[in-house]
């Protein structure tokens, strides 16, 4: 995403229970967030 002009606002961070979040701003100024749920173990 950074190659397309996005700027990292908050790098990947584990916020508890294995949940990962990150935030960036695209070339148009829109703030976008990602979250990744941890894998559930059965």
C-alpha positions in Angstrom: 0.0 0.0 0.0 2.8 2.4 0.7 4.1 2.0 -2.8 0.7 3.4 -4.0 1.1 6.5 -1.8 -0.4 5.4 1.5 1.2 6.6 4.7 1.3 4.4 7.8 -0.6 6.1 10.7 -0.3 3.2 13.2 1.9 0.2 12.5 0.7 -3.3 13.2 -0.1 -3.7 16.9 -1.4 -6.6 19.0 -4.2 -5.3 21.2 -5.0 -8.3 23.3 -6.1 -11.9 22.7 -4.0 -12.1 19.5 -6.1 -9.4 17.7 -3.9 -7.3 15.3 -4.7 -3.8 14.1 -3.1 -1.3 11.8 -4.1 2.1 10.3 -3.0 4.0 7.3 -3.9 7.0 5.2 -4.3 6.6 1.5 -3.2 9.0 -1.2 -6.6 10.8 -1.1 -6.4 11.3 2.7 -8.8 8.6 3.7 -7.9 6.8 6.9 -8.3 3.0 6.6 -8.0 0.4 9.4 -7.2 -3.2 9.2 -7.8 -5.9 11.8 -6.8 -9.5 11.8 -8.5 -12.0 14.1 -6.3 -14.6 15.7 -6.7 -18.2 14.5 -9.1 -20.2 16.6 -7.7 -23.4 17.9 -10.1 -26.2 18.3 
